[in-house]
C-alpha cells in the first residue's frame, strides 16, 4: 500500500513529545518533593497510599499516543485511488527570474521586470504539457514554487513578483543556477531545462563555473537577456530617487549579453534578447521542441483516498479511555 501524506511538514509537531516527557519527569519529581515537605513520612504514605504511579503514567502515555495520532491525522495520510490521473509527455522547466532593482529600468516598456513577466505568462501558455518551477533571485536565490503542472499558480506568482521578494541586493547568477538545479529530482529522467531571465548584471564571478556544473548534470540553461546595450538609469524604490553609487554618480544599468551567451553555449542552450515577447516565446519553444519528452503521471488531478479518520477515531477512543482510568488504586474488598 503506497501511503502518502498530504501535509508532510506537520511531522515537526512530534517534537512536542520529548518536551512532554521532560515536563512529566519534572512533575513526578515536584510531587515527590512536595510530599517530602508535608510532614511525617508514615502519615504522608498513609494518606497517599491509594495513589497509583503506574495508572498516572499510563494516563499520560495514552495521552501521548493520542497526540501522535492527532499529528498523523493532521498530516492526512492517503493512498492513490482508482486512477483518474493522466499520463502526459513533457519536460521539467525552472524559470529563474531576476528581481534585482536594475530590473526596474525602463529601457524596455514598461520595465524590464514587466517585460519578463509578460514573457513568462506567454511561455507557460505555450507549453501546457510541461512542469514549471519558479526561482526568484537577486543577491540571493530561493525557490518560490516547486515543479508543478499548476500553470495558473505559476502565472499568478510571476505576476506579483517584485524586488521586495528578495531583500538581499545585487545580482548573483551563480546562486540562481544552483537553486534552479536543486529544484530538479536527481532520480527523474525527464529532460531538465533552466530559463534564466535577467539583464545579466552579475555581481559574482562564479556564474560560468556553475553553468559548467549544470552542463555536467545534463541541465540545459537558456538565457533571456532583458534591457538594452546602451542601458539607462532606474529609480531606487527605497528612496524614490535615481539609484546612485557610492561616489554619488547615477547608476546606469546595461544588458550584459556576453555572460548570458557563455552560459547558454556551455549548457547547449540558446540565448535570446527579449524585445518582442511573442517572437521570443516562439523562438524558445521552437528550440525546446527538439529535446526529448518523457511521460509523467499527472498527480495534480489524481483521486486520493484519505485515511485521516482512522487515526482520528483511535485518538478519540484513547482520550475516552484516558478519562475513565482513575489515578487511584482499586480498593480491595
Rosetta blueprint (number, residue, H / E / L):
1 X L
2 X L
3 X E
4 X E
5 X E
6 X L
7 X L
8 X H
9 X H
10 X H
11 X H
12 X H
13 X H
14 X H
15 X H
16 X H
17 X H
18 X H
19 X H
20 X H
21 X H
22 X H
23 X H
24 X H
25 X H
26 X H
27 X H
28 X H
29 X H
30 X H
31 X H
32 X H
33 X H
34 X H
35 X H
36 X H
37 X L
38 X L
39 X L
40 X L
41 X H
42 X H
43 X H
44 X H
45 X H
46 X H
47 X H
48 X L
49 X L
50 X L
51 X E
52 X L
53 X H
54 X H
55 X H
56 X H
57 X H
58 X H
59 X H
60 X H
61 X H
62 X H
63 X H
64 X H
65 X H
66 X H
67 X H
68 X H
69 X H
70 X H
71 X H
72 X H
73 X H
74 X H
75 X L
76 X L
77 X E
78 X E
79 X E
80 X E
81 X L
82 X L
83 X L
84 X L
85 X L
86 X E
87 X E
88 X E
89 X E
90 X E
91 X L
92 X E
93 X E
94 X E
95 X E
96 X E
97 X E
98 X E
99 X L
100 X L
101 X H
102 X H
103 X H
104 X H
105 X L
106 X L
107 X L
108 X L
109 X L
110 X L
111 X L
112 X H
113 X H
114 X H
115 X H
116 X H
117 X H
118 X H
119 X H
120 X H
121 X H
122 X H
123 X H
124 X H
125 X H
126 X H
127 X L
128 X L
129 X L
130 X L
131 X E
132 X E
133 X E
134 X E
135 X E
136 X E
137 X E
138 X L
139 X L
140 X L
141 X E
142 X E
143 X E
144 X E
145 X E
146 X E
147 X E
148 X E
149 X L
150 X L
151 X H
152 X H
153 X H
154 X H
155 X H
156 X H
157 X H
158 X H
159 X H
160 X L
161 X L
162 X L
163 X H
164 X H
165 X H
166 X L
167 X L
168 X L
169 X L
170 X L
171 X L
172 X L
173 X H
174 X H
175 X H
176 X H
177 X H
178 X H
179 X H
180 X H
181 X H
182 X H
183 X L
184 X L
185 X L
186 X L
187 X L
188 X L
189 X L
190 X L
191 X L
192 X E
193 X E
194 X E
195 X E
196 X E
197 X E
198 X E
199 X L
200 X L
201 X L
202 X L
203 X L
204 X L
205 X L
206 X L
207 X H
208 X H
209 X H
210 X H
211 X H
212 X H
213 X H
214 X H
215 X H
216 X H
217 X L
218 X L
219 X E
220 X E
221 X E
222 X E
223 X E
224 X E
225 X E
226 X E
227 X L
228 X L
229 X L
230 X L
231 X L
232 X E
233 X L
234 X L
235 X E
236 X E
237 X L
238 X L
239 X L
240 X L
241 X E
242 X E
243 X L
244 X E
245 X L
246 X L
247 X L
248 X L
249 X L
250 X E
251 X L
252 X L
253 X E
254 X L
255 X L
256 X L
257 X H
258 X H
259 X H
260 X H
261 X H
262 X H
263 X H
264 X H
265 X H
266 X H
267 X L
268 X L
269 X L
270 X L
271 X E
272 X E
273 X E
274 X E
275 X L
276 X L
277 X H
278 X H
279 X H
280 X H
281 X H
282 X H
283 X H
284 X H
285 X H
286 X H
287 X H
288 X H
289 X L
290 X L
291 X L
292 X L
293 X L
294 X E
295 X E
296 X E
297 X E
298 X E
299 X L
300 X L
301 X L
302 X L
303 X L
304 X E
305 X E
306 X E
307 X L
308 X H
309 X H
310 X H
311 X H
312 X H
313 X H
314 X H
315 X H
316 X H
317 X H
318 X H
319 X H
320 X H
321 X H
322 X H
323 X H
324 X H
325 X L
326 X L
327 X L
328 X E
329 X L
330 X L
331 X L
332 X L
333 X L
